[in-house]
Every structure is written in structure tokens, then in C-alpha cells.
């Protein structure tokens, strides 16, 4: 029924190159069933292999609702308890106790709703050639993990604070409870009952899946180094899947809420899952969203949607949204850094096609009618002034002549002028649209320019992972590809900052100076140089740079924590002590 609308409203998908997103895959649920699945573009921009509905994408944080379903399954089986201190059931790892956990305990309900008080530590993927940490190493921030340890930093239950660590803890809880690998737990409890045959939490992705997995792409549409990164944070971001498989999960949630299915969860527990446990979550501003157990909840147009996005920042962006009251939903998965820009457009077009939002065409027509009315009123006013006011201020003969001409051609004047003005305005908007399209059309940019920009992005990614020599080589290669390409202050600053964090402070000092020279008033860049200076023994220079950063934060309304930390560093450096040790460096990474 909606297929023709779908074809009409998605003609623009042929322009996905404008976003430098090589591929997108979509599945739509209607009337509690998967109505269609369609894919566009390529899975690897370097090989031009097409994306199909069977192509695997990294789901990123959409892993969390899948993990939540598994956890709630064991709650219904009586193996786990939503209210019980998780340390009573964790065996191979424990949530470290501190002053906050003395007041309240970390329980499964709080982990599922991001209210357990865990920190929002950094998260990085790992190159396939790197040593991949275990889940416990990630939880404790032990090498080879890139991220600091996950710890409770607020009273459990006191606030909402999005934390991947909460879902890593859930994964460890499920492993300890069942004695099975996490990927096997998910296969047995969720994927197999729902016939999600294309889904896996196995990381690194086994070679048997490589031929059907899409590569990740940078913001210029180029494949990233080694095609994709590995995410061992299993319960939080490790899922490989397809839109169709995720649509099966969303469909089951809607059917269970409606009392029509209980393949994994009962209606009662799904109702609990879709009940707000945290109101007005801040990280989704300006959208007014709540958070349940594994899902964001969005009230719009008198309906409540469950929704979750997925963002593995090195090349995968996805969204899942469901409307239980109407049995409607969609999953959109992309293989590019700019994927969210694309999937929001697709989402709006689908919502329009299925009558969930007002028609964009209708809104456009209304806008043009309002513009036309205002134009006609303006022309009427101008005409009135010409006929009634201007002739009185001229000499009699001129007035007589003017009046005669205006009266004779008044009808033509009143008709053609508004038409001419409106036509000019219309042409202006058309020109504006064409100009915008031309400006963003990647076909007008040469291939080597895009590859050069992609190489700079690769250098940035190397820098974040502490591969400083490789980062410098990538920058040089990018500039060799396009000699007119100038590295920005942010590129040099990234190399300065991560060079200091990964033990290359001496080597990147000149890079830091170059970044400061490009943007001498940028406090963040001076902060990066201050770190390198402190680590190389230039305490006076570090004190100067950290002080400049504190002043910059005060001027720009910066984070009090950042200001207080730098002021502490300054006080320590003034006494001849360097407060920046390996623990601090790991936390800053």
C-alpha cells in the first residue's frame, strides 16, 4: 500500500554521495510486520561492491537494547533481580566499592537505565591488527585497553548519566550467571528465538562474515584503515547485524507490548522496559527524551516512540525507532561518519510517506502562499503610494502626465508587478537550491582531493590511537596528494594532544607550536601544548599555557571540573612537582 509512496519519497537517495556516505540500508515495519527492506550505495567505496539487505553493519549503541532484552529475559526466569546489588552475583569482576556505593548500591535496574552512577569514560575502537583487550581489561582500564577504568562517580539512583560501562557490567553479569561467552548468550536468548540469523556479538568479526560486512568510511567517504574497528565493549557496542534483523527485534517489542507475542519477554516486562526511569535525559537535547530500560522514549504527536541511535564514530551511524500504538517502525543503518545527516532525512521522508508527520509538500505550498500574500500586500502598498502620494509632490503638468499614464495602465501595472516580483523571488530560491547542490556535489571535486582529505582523517585516527609516526606519515601523504591542502589548527592540535598522551611529547612540541601559531587565541590548543611542555620538563611554559586555558574557559563558560583540574596542575607545577602521571594520561586518552 505504501510502496509507491516509498518509491516517490526516496528518489533523493540517489544523492547520498552529497553526504559522502557510501551506503545505506533500510527496513520498515508496518502493521506489526516487516513490510519492506531496501539498500542503496556500496559497501566499500574502494571496491564498489553494492550494499544489500543482507549486508552486515556495526549497530554501535543499538547493541544496548538487545543486551537489555537478554538481561530482562533472565529477570523473568528468576536468575537475575532488578533491585539486587549486582556485586552479589558478579563473580569474575566486581564493581569497586567507594563512598558513593556505601550510600546506594548498583543494581540491574540502574545499569539498564543509566542511573547507576558510572562514569562516562572514553570509548575507542581497536584496529584489527592491535591487541584486543578482554572485557575485564576494558572494565578495569588495564592495557591493552585504551579507555580508563569504569567506576561509580555518583550516588547510584541519584541521576541519569549515559555510560557504556553500565552495559559492559551487564554483559559481565550475564557471563558470570550463565558461564557462557556473551555472544553465545545473545544467540541463545535473543537471536535464535527471533530468527535473527544475521546478528552476532563475536568480536573481532570472524572471517566467515567478512564478505558480507560493509567497511566503515570517514567523513569524506573513504574506507578507514583496515576497513573497520573492533569494539570489545560487547554489551554496549559490539553488535554486527542488518536492519532486517533489528526490525525483527523492534517488531517483537511492539507485539509483546500489545500482548500478541512472548518469544523472549512477556507483556508485563516489556511495559516495564518502555516505562520512563529517567526523565528529560540531557545528552539528547534539544529532543525531550526519557530513558526506560534499554530504550529512549520519545513523546511526539500524542504518541510514544521507543528509539535508540548507534554511533561508532569511526564510520557507522544508525537509528532504530518504533511506534507500538500503530505497529510502525524503521531501522536505518549507514556506513559513513556523516550517516546521521542522511538517516534523519530518510526518517522524515518515511514518516511523511506513512502519514506520521505533515506533508513537506503541503508545508512548502503553505509557505509559498504566505510569501505570495506578503508580496502582494507590499506591491499594493507601493502602488497606493505611487497613485496617491507621489503625484501630489510633483508639478501640475508632470502630475497630470503621470496620472494619465498610471490610470491608463493601472490594471497592467497592478497585475504584472506582483507577478514579476514573485517570479523573481521564485527564481532566486531555485538558484539558491541549485547553488547549494553544486557546492555540495562531490562529483565536482576531484578524486585526489577527496583521497587527500581522507588521508588526513586517517592520520587523525592514527593519532587518537597513539600511532604518531603513522599519523605524521598519513598527513604527509595527504599533502603529497594535494599540495594545496593545508592542515588546520585542529589537525595539528590533535597530533599535539595525543602525542603528549601517548609518550611522544618531545617529538610533537614543534607541532604544538604550529597549532598555537595558527590559532593563538584558542585556549584548547594552548592546553594541548601545556601538556606537552609539562611532560618535557618545561614547567614555566606549561603554567603559562594552562593559565591561558583557564582564562579561556572562564571567558567561554567552560566546565568547572576542567578549570579546577588545570588550576591544581598549575599549583603543583609551581612547587616543582609534575602531577601528570601515567594514570592521568590514561584517563585523558
C-alpha positions as CSV (number, residue, x, y, z in Angstrom):
1,X,0.0,0.0,0.0
2,X,2.8,2.4,0.9
3,X,5.3,1.0,-1.6
4,X,4.5,3.7,-4.3
5,X,4.8,6.4,-1.7
6,X,8.1,4.8,-0.7
7,X,9.5,5.0,-4.2
8,X,8.4,8.6,-4.7
9,X,9.8,9.8,-1.4
10,X,13.1,8.1,-1.7
11,X,14.1,9.3,-5.2
12,X,16.6,11.6,-3.5
13,X,18.5,8.7,-2.0
14,X,20.4,8.6,-5.3
15,X,22.1,11.7,-4.0
16,X,23.6,10.0,-0.9
17,X,27.1,10.9,-2.3
18,X,26.3,14.5,-1.2
19,X,26.8,13.3,2.4
20,X,29.9,11.2,1.5
21,X,28.1,8.2,2.9
22,X,28.7,5.3,0.5
23,X,25.9,3.0,1.6
24,X,22.6,2.9,3.5
25,X,20.3,0.0,4.3
26,X,16.6,0.4,5.5
27,X,13.9,-1.9,6.8
28,X,10.4,-0.7,7.6
29,X,7.8,-2.3,9.9
30,X,4.1,-1.5,9.2
31,X,1.1,-3.1,10.9
32,X,3.4,-5.1,13.1
33,X,5.2,-6.8,10.2
34,X,8.3,-6.1,8.2
35,X,6.8,-4.5,5.0
36,X,10.0,-4.0,3.0
37,X,13.8,-3.8,3.1
38,X,15.9,-1.9,0.7
39,X,19.6,-0.9,0.3
40,X,21.4,1.8,-1.6
41,X,25.0,2.5,-2.5
42,X,28.2,0.5,-1.9
43,X,29.6,-1.5,1.0
44,X,33.2,-0.5,0.2
45,X,33.9,2.7,-1.7
46,X,37.3,1.3,-2.8
47,X,35.7,-1.8,-4.4
48,X,32.2,-0.5,-5.3
49,X,30.5,-3.7,-4.0
50,X,26.8,-3.0,-3.6
51,X,25.1,-2.8,-0.2
52,X,22.3,-5.4,0.0
53,X,19.7,-6.1,2.8
54,X,21.9,-8.9,3.9
55,X,25.0,-6.7,4.3
56,X,26.2,-6.5,7.9
57,X,26.7,-3.2,9.7
58,X,28.1,-2.4,13.2
59,X,25.0,-1.4,15.2
60,X,27.1,0.5,17.8
61,X,24.9,1.6,20.7
62,X,21.8,-0.2,19.3
63,X,23.6,-3.1,21.0
64,X,22.3,-1.8,24.3
65,X,18.6,-2.6,23.8
66,X,19.4,-6.0,22.5
67,X,21.5,-6.6,25.7
68,X,18.7,-5.2,27.8
69,X,16.3,-7.8,26.3
70,X,18.7,-10.6,27.3
71,X,19.1,-9.3,30.8
72,X,15.3,-8.9,31.3
73,X,14.8,-12.5,30.0
74,X,16.9,-13.7,32.9
75,X,15.0,-11.5,35.2
76,X,11.8,-13.2,34.1
77,X,13.5,-16.6,34.5
78,X,14.3,-15.7,38.1
79,X,18.1,-15.8,37.6
80,X,18.6,-12.1,38.0
81,X,17.0,-9.4,40.1
82,X,16.4,-5.8,39.0
83,X,16.8,-4.5,42.6
84,X,19.6,-6.7,43.9
85,X,23.2,-5.4,44.3
86,X,25.0,-6.7,41.2
87,X,28.1,-7.5,43.2
88,X,26.1,-10.3,44.9
89,X,26.0,-12.1,41.6
90,X,29.2,-10.9,39.8
91,X,31.9,-13.5,40.2
92,X,34.9,-12.8,37.9
93,X,34.7,-9.0,38.4
94,X,33.2,-6.6,40.9
95,X,32.0,-3.0,40.8
96,X,34.6,-1.3,43.0
97,X,33.1,0.0,46.2
98,X,33.6,3.6,47.2
99,X,31.9,6.4,49.2
100,X,29.1,6.5,46.6
101,X,28.2,2.8,46.8
102,X,28.1,3.0,50.6
103,X,25.0,5.2,50.2
104,X,23.3,3.2,47.5
105,X,24.1,0.1,45.5
106,X,24.5,-0.6,41.8
107,X,21.6,-2.8,40.7
108,X,20.5,-4.1,37.3
109,X,17.6,-1.6,37.0
110,X,20.0,1.3,37.4
111,X,22.5,-0.2,35.0
112,X,19.8,-0.7,32.4
113,X,18.5,2.9,32.8
114,X,21.9,4.7,33.0
115,X,21.2,5.7,36.6
116,X,23.9,3.6,38.3
117,X,26.3,6.5,38.7
118,X,29.0,5.1,36.5
119,X,31.4,7.4,34.7
120,X,31.2,8.2,31.0
121,X,34.7,7.1,30.2
122,X,36.1,7.5,26.7
123,X,35.5,4.7,24.2
124,X,37.7,3.8,21.3
125,X,37.6,1.0,18.8
126,X,40.7,-1.0,18.1
127,X,42.5,-1.7,14.8
128,X,42.2,-5.3,13.8
129,X,46.0,-5.6,14.0
130,X,46.1,-4.3,17.6
131,X,46.0,-6.5,20.7
132,X,42.3,-6.6,21.7
133,X,41.6,-6.3,25.4
134,X,39.2,-8.7,27.2
135,X,36.0,-7.4,28.7
136,X,37.6,-7.4,32.2
137,X,40.6,-5.4,31.0
138,X,38.2,-2.8,29.5
139,X,36.3,-2.6,32.7
140,X,39.4,-2.0,34.7
141,X,41.2,0.2,32.2
142,X,44.1,-2.2,32.0
143,X,46.4,-2.5,29.0
144,X,45.9,-3.0,26.2
145,X,42.6,-1.2,26.8
146,X,42.6,2.4,25.6
147,X,40.0,3.7,28.0
148,X,40.2,4.5,31.7
149,X,38.5,2.2,34.2
150,X,34.8,2.2,34.7
151,X,33.9,3.4,38.2
152,X,31.0,4.7,40.2
153,X,31.3,8.5,40.4
154,X,27.9,9.5,41.7
155,X,25.4,8.1,44.1
156,X,23.6,5.2,42.3
157,X,20.0,6.2,41.5
158,X,20.6,9.9,42.0
159,X,20.8,10.9,38.4
160,X,20.8,9.8,34.7
161,X,24.3,9.6,33.2
162,X,24.8,7.7,29.9
163,X,27.5,5.2,30.5
164,X,28.8,2.4,28.2
165,X,30.3,0.9,31.4
166,X,26.8,0.1,32.7
167,X,26.2,-2.2,29.8
168,X,29.7,-3.7,30.0
169,X,28.8,-4.6,33.6
170,X,25.6,-6.2,32.4
171,X,27.5,-8.3,29.9
172,X,29.8,-9.5,32.6
173,X,26.9,-10.2,34.9
174,X,25.3,-12.4,32.2
175,X,28.6,-14.2,31.6
176,X,29.0,-14.9,35.3
177,X,25.4,-16.0,35.7
178,X,25.4,-18.4,32.7
179,X,29.1,-19.4,32.4
180,X,28.9,-18.9,28.7
181,X,30.5,-16.4,26.3
182,X,28.4,-13.3,25.8
183,X,28.0,-13.9,22.0
184,X,26.6,-17.3,22.8
185,X,24.2,-15.9,25.5
186,X,22.8,-13.4,23.0
187,X,22.5,-16.1,20.3
188,X,20.5,-18.5,22.6
189,X,18.3,-15.9,24.4
190,X,17.5,-13.3,21.7
191,X,18.8,-14.0,18.2
192,X,17.6,-17.6,17.8
193,X,14.1,-17.2,19.2
194,X,13.6,-14.1,17.0
195,X,15.2,-15.7,13.9
196,X,17.8,-13.0,13.8
197,X,20.1,-15.1,11.7
198,X,22.4,-12.3,10.6
199,X,23.3,-11.0,14.0
200,X,26.5,-11.7,16.1
201,X,28.4,-10.2,19.0
202,X,31.5,-12.1,18.1
203,X,34.5,-9.6,18.1
204,X,36.7,-9.5,16.3
205,X,34.3,-10.3,13.5
206,X,35.1,-13.9,12.3
207,X,36.5,-14.2,8.7
208,X,33.3,-16.1,7.6
209,X,31.4,-12.8,7.8
210,X,33.9,-10.6,6.0
211,X,32.4,-11.0,2.5
212,X,29.0,-9.7,3.7
213,X,30.3,-6.9,6.1
214,X,30.4,-3.3,5.0
215,X,33.5,-1.2,5.6
216,X,33.4,1.9,7.7
217,X,34.1,5.2,5.9
218,X,35.4,8.5,7.1
219,X,33.6,11.9,6.6
220,X,34.9,12.1,3.0
221,X,33.6,8.7,2.1
222,X,36.9,6.9,2.1
223,X,37.3,3.4,3.7
224,X,39.1,3.7,7.0
225,X,42.3,1.8,7.8
226,X,41.8,-2.0,8.0
227,X,38.1,-1.4,6.9
228,X,36.6,-1.3,10.4
229,X,37.5,-1.1,14.0
230,X,36.9,-3.8,16.7
231,X,34.7,-3.0,19.7
232,X,35.3,-5.5,22.5
233,X,32.7,-3.5,24.7
234,X,30.3,-6.3,23.9
235,X,27.0,-5.3,25.7
236,X,27.4,-1.7,24.8
237,X,28.5,-1.5,21.2
238,X,29.8,-4.8,19.8
239,X,26.8,-6.0,17.6
240,X,27.1,-6.7,13.9
241,X,23.7,-7.0,12.2
242,X,21.3,-5.9,9.5
243,X,18.3,-3.6,9.5
244,X,16.0,-6.5,8.9
245,X,17.3,-8.4,12.0
246,X,16.9,-5.3,14.1
247,X,13.5,-4.8,12.7
248,X,12.6,-8.3,14.0
249,X,13.7,-7.2,17.4
250,X,11.6,-4.0,17.2
251,X,8.7,-5.9,15.9
252,X,8.8,-8.4,18.8
253,X,8.9,-5.5,21.3
254,X,5.8,-4.0,19.8
255,X,4.0,-7.3,19.6
256,X,4.9,-8.2,23.2
257,X,3.7,-4.8,24.4
258,X,0.4,-5.4,22.5
259,X,0.1,-8.9,24.1
260,X,0.5,-10.7,20.8
261,X,3.8,-12.4,21.4
262,X,6.2,-13.6,24.1
263,X,9.0,-15.2,22.2
264,X,11.5,-13.7,24.6
265,X,9.7,-11.3,27.0
266,X,6.2,-11.1,28.4
267,X,3.9,-8.1,28.1
268,X,4.5,-7.1,31.7
269,X,8.3,-6.9,31.5
270,X,8.1,-5.1,28.1
271,X,5.8,-2.5,29.7
272,X,8.4,-2.1,32.4
273,X,11.1,-1.7,29.7
274,X,9.1,1.1,28.0
275,X,8.4,3.0,31.2
276,X,10.5,6.1,31.9
277,X,13.1,5.6,34.6
278,X,15.0,8.8,33.8
279,X,13.2,12.0,32.7
280,X,14.4,14.6,30.2
281,X,17.8,13.0,29.6
282,X,20.3,15.7,28.9
283,X,22.5,14.1,26.3
284,X,19.7,14.1,23.7
285,X,18.9,17.8,23.9
286,X,17.1,19.6,22.2
287,X,14.8,16.5,21.9
288,X,12.7,15.9,25.0
289,X,13.5,12.2,25.6
290,X,13.2,10.0,28.6
291,X,15.0,6.7,29.2
292,X,13.5,3.3,30.1
293,X,15.3,0.0,30.4
294,X,17.4,-0.1,27.3
295,X,15.4,2.4,25.2
296,X,15.0,6.1,24.8
297,X,11.3,7.1,24.9
298,X,10.1,10.0,22.8
299,X,6.6,11.5,23.0
300,X,5.7,13.2,19.7
301,X,2.3,14.0,18.2
302,X,0.5,12.3,21.1
303,X,2.4,9.0,20.6
304,X,5.3,7.5,22.5
305,X,8.1,6.0,20.4
306,X,10.9,3.8,21.6
307,X,14.2,4.7,19.9
308,X,17.9,4.2,20.0
309,X,20.7,5.5,17.9
310,X,24.1,3.9,17.1
311,X,27.3,5.8,16.7
312,X,30.6,4.1,16.3
313,X,32.4,7.3,15.5
314,X,34.9,5.8,13.0
315,X,32.3,5.1,10.4
316,X,28.9,3.6,11.4
317,X,25.8,5.6,12.2
318,X,22.3,4.0,12.6
319,X,18.9,4.6,14.2
320,X,16.0,2.3,15.2
321,X,12.6,3.7,16.0
322,X,9.3,2.0,16.8
323,X,5.7,3.2,17.4
324,X,3.9,0.4,19.3
325,X,0.5,2.0,19.1
326,X,0.5,1.8,15.3
327,X,2.8,-1.2,14.8
328,X,5.1,1.0,12.8
329,X,8.9,1.3,12.9
330,X,12.1,1.6,10.9
331,X,15.8,0.8,11.1
332,X,18.3,2.8,9.0
333,X,21.9,1.8,9.0
334,X,24.8,3.7,7.3
335,X,28.5,3.0,6.7
336,X,29.8,6.6,6.9
337,X,30.7,9.1,9.6
338,X,28.1,11.5,8.2
339,X,25.4,8.9,8.3
340,X,23.2,10.7,10.9
341,X,22.6,13.6,8.5
342,X,21.4,11.1,5.9
343,X,19.3,8.9,8.1
344,X,17.4,11.8,9.6
345,X,16.3,12.9,6.1
346,X,15.3,9.3,5.3
347,X,13.4,9.1,8.7
348,X,11.5,12.2,8.0
349,X,10.6,11.1,4.4
350,X,9.3,7.7,5.7
351,X,7.3,9.4,8.5
352,X,5.8,11.7,5.9
353,X,5.1,8.8,3.5
354,X,3.3,6.9,6.2
355,X,1.3,9.8,7.5
356,X,3.1,10.3,10.8
357,X,4.1,13.9,10.2
358,X,2.5,16.7,8.0
359,X,3.4,16.5,4.3
360,X,6.5,18.5,3.4
361,X,4.9,19.4,0.1
362,X,1.9,20.8,1.9
363,X,4.1,22.8,4.3
364,X,6.1,24.1,1.3
365,X,2.9,25.2,-0.6
366,X,1.6,27.0,2.6
367,X,4.9,28.8,2.9
368,X,4.9,30.0,-0.7
369,X,1.3,31.1,-0.3
370,X,2.2,33.1,2.7
371,X,5.1,34.6,0.8
372,X,2.9,35.5,-2.1
373,X,0.3,37.2,0.1
374,X,3.0,39.3,1.8
375,X,4.4,40.2,-1.7
376,X,1.0,41.3,-2.9
377,X,0.4,43.4,0.1
378,X,3.8,45.0,-0.3
379,X,3.1,45.8,-4.0
380,X,-0.4,47.1,-3.2
381,X,1.2,49.5,-0.7
382,X,3.8,50.6,-3.2
383,X,1.1,51.1,-5.8
384,X,-1.0,53.1,-3.4
385,X,1.9,55.4,-2.6
386,X,2.6,56.0,-6.3
387,X,-1.0,56.8,-7.1
388,X,-2.0,58.7,-4.0
389,X,1.1,60.3,-2.6
390,X,3.8,60.8,-5.2
391,X,1.8,62.8,-7.8
392,X,0.9,65.4,-5.2
393,X,4.6,66.3,-4.8
394,X,5.3,66.9,-8.5
395,X,4.4,69.9,-10.6
396,X,1.0,70.0,-12.2
397,X,2.0,69.2,-15.7
398,X,4.1,66.3,-14.5
399,X,1.3,65.1,-12.2
400,X,-1.2,65.3,-15.0
401,X,1.0,63.3,-17.3
402,X,1.9,60.7,-14.6
403,X,-1.7,60.3,-13.6
404,X,-2.8,59.8,-17.1
405,X,-0.2,57.1,-17.7
406,X,-0.8,55.3,-14.5
407,X,-4.6,55.4,-14.9
408,X,-4.3,54.1,-18.4
409,X,-2.1,51.2,-17.5
410,X,-3.2,50.7,-13.9
411,X,-4.6,47.2,-14.4
412,X,-1.5,46.0,-16.2
413,X,0.7,47.6,-13.6
414,X,-1.2,46.0,-10.7
415,X,-1.1,42.6,-12.4
416,X,2.4,42.4,-13.8
417,X,4.4,43.9,-11.0
418,X,3.4,41.3,-8.3
419,X,3.8,38.5,-10.8
420,X,7.3,39.8,-11.8
421,X,8.4,40.2,-8.2
422,X,7.1,36.8,-7.2
423,X,8.7,35.2,-10.2
424,X,12.0,36.9,-9.4
425,X,11.7,35.6,-5.8
426,X,10.9,32.1,-7.0
427,X,13.9,32.1,-9.4
428,X,16.0,33.3,-6.6
429,X,15.1,30.3,-4.4
430,X,15.6,27.9,-7.3
431,X,19.0,29.5,-8.0
432,X,19.8,29.1,-4.3
433,X,18.9,25.5,-4.3
434,X,21.0,24.8,-7.4
435,X,23.9,26.7,-6.0
436,X,23.7,24.7,-2.8
437,X,23.5,21.4,-4.7
438,X,26.5,22.4,-6.9
439,X,28.5,23.4,-3.9
440,X,28.0,20.1,-2.1
441,X,28.2,17.8,-5.2
442,X,31.2,15.6,-4.7
443,X,31.3,14.9,-8.4
444,X,32.7,18.4,-8.8
445,X,35.6,17.7,-6.5
446,X,38.5,15.7,-7.9
447,X,39.1,12.3,-6.7
448,X,42.6,13.0,-5.5
449,X,41.3,15.9,-3.3
450,X,38.8,13.5,-1.6
451,X,41.5,10.9,-1.1
452,X,43.8,13.5,0.3
453,X,41.2,14.7,2.8
454,X,40.5,11.0,3.7
455,X,44.2,10.5,4.3
456,X,44.2,13.4,6.8
457,X,41.2,11.8,8.6
458,X,43.2,8.6,8.7
459,X,46.1,10.5,10.3
460,X,43.7,11.9,12.9
461,X,42.6,8.3,13.7
462,X,46.2,7.1,14.0
463,X,46.9,10.0,16.4
464,X,44.0,9.1,18.6
465,X,45.4,5.6,18.9
466,X,48.9,6.8,19.8
467,X,50.3,5.8,16.4
468,X,52.1,9.1,16.0
469,X,54.6,8.1,13.3
470,X,51.8,6.6,11.2
471,X,49.8,9.8,11.8
472,X,52.6,12.0,10.5
473,X,53.1,9.7,7.5
474,X,49.4,9.9,6.7
475,X,49.4,13.7,6.9
476,X,52.4,13.9,4.6
477,X,50.8,11.5,2.1
478,X,47.6,13.6,2.2
479,X,49.6,16.8,1.4
480,X,51.5,15.0,-1.4
481,X,48.2,14.0,-2.9
482,X,47.0,17.6,-2.8
483,X,49.8,20.2,-2.4
484,X,47.2,22.9,-1.9
485,X,45.7,21.1,1.1
486,X,46.7,22.9,4.3
487,X,46.4,21.2,7.6
488,X,44.2,23.0,10.0
489,X,45.0,24.1,13.6
490,X,42.7,21.3,14.8
491,X,44.7,18.7,12.9
492,X,48.0,19.9,14.4
493,X,46.3,20.2,17.8
494,X,45.1,16.6,17.7
495,X,48.6,15.4,16.9
496,X,49.9,17.6,19.7
497,X,47.4,16.4,22.3
498,X,47.6,12.7,21.5
499,X,51.3,12.8,21.1
500,X,51.6,14.0,24.6
501,X,49.1,11.4,25.9
502,X,50.9,8.5,24.2
503,X,54.5,9.3,25.2
504,X,55.6,11.4,22.2
505,X,55.6,14.8,23.9
506,X,59.2,15.7,22.9
507,X,58.5,14.8,19.3
508,X,55.3,16.9,18.9
509,X,56.4,20.1,20.6
510,X,57.1,21.8,17.2
511,X,53.6,20.6,16.1
512,X,52.1,22.2,19.2
513,X,53.8,25.5,18.4
514,X,52.5,25.3,14.8
515,X,48.9,24.8,16.1
516,X,49.2,27.7,18.5
517,X,50.6,29.9,15.7
518,X,47.6,29.2,13.6
519,X,45.1,30.0,16.3
520,X,46.9,31.9,19.1
521,X,43.6,32.8,20.9
522,X,42.4,29.2,21.2
523,X,42.8,28.1,24.8
524,X,42.2,24.4,24.0
525,X,45.2,24.4,21.7
526,X,47.4,26.1,24.4
527,X,46.2,23.4,26.8
528,X,47.5,20.7,24.5
529,X,50.8,22.4,24.3
530,X,50.8,22.9,28.1
531,X,50.5,19.1,28.4
532,X,53.5,18.5,26.1
533,X,55.5,21.2,27.9
534,X,54.8,19.7,31.4
535,X,55.8,16.2,30.2
536,X,59.1,17.5,28.8
537,X,60.0,19.5,31.9
538,X,59.1,23.0,30.7
539,X,57.1,23.8,33.8
540,X,57.1,27.6,33.3
541,X,55.7,27.2,29.8
542,X,53.1,24.6,31.0
543,X,52.0,27.0,33.7
544,X,51.6,29.8,31.1
545,X,49.6,27.6,28.8
546,X,47.4,26.0,31.5
547,X,46.7,29.5,32.8
548,X,45.7,30.7,29.3
549,X,43.3,27.7,29.1
550,X,41.7,28.5,32.5
551,X,41.2,32.1,31.3
552,X,39.7,30.9,28.0
553,X,37.3,28.5,29.9
554,X,36.1,31.4,32.1
555,X,35.5,33.6,29.0
556,X,33.6,30.8,27.2
557,X,31.7,29.4,30.2
558,X,33.8,26.2,30.3
559,X,33.5,23.2,32.6
560,X,34.3,23.9,36.2
561,X,36.0,20.5,36.5
562,X,38.4,21.3,33.7
563,X,39.2,24.7,35.3
564,X,39.8,23.2,38.8
565,X,41.9,20.4,37.4
566,X,44.2,22.8,35.5
567,X,44.5,25.1,38.5
568,X,45.6,22.1,40.6
569,X,48.2,21.2,37.9
570,X,49.4,24.8,38.0
571,X,49.8,24.8,41.8
572,X,51.7,21.5,41.7
573,X,54.0,22.7,38.9
574,X,54.7,25.9,40.8
575,X,56.2,23.7,43.6
576,X,58.3,21.8,41.1
577,X,56.1,18.6,41.1
578,X,54.6,17.2,38.0
579,X,51.0,15.9,38.7
580,X,50.5,14.4,35.3
581,X,51.4,10.7,35.7
582,X,50.5,7.6,33.6
583,X,47.1,7.3,35.4
584,X,46.2,10.8,34.4
585,X,47.4,10.2,30.8
586,X,45.2,7.1,30.5
587,X,42.2,8.9,31.8
588,X,42.7,11.7,29.3
589,X,43.0,9.3,26.4
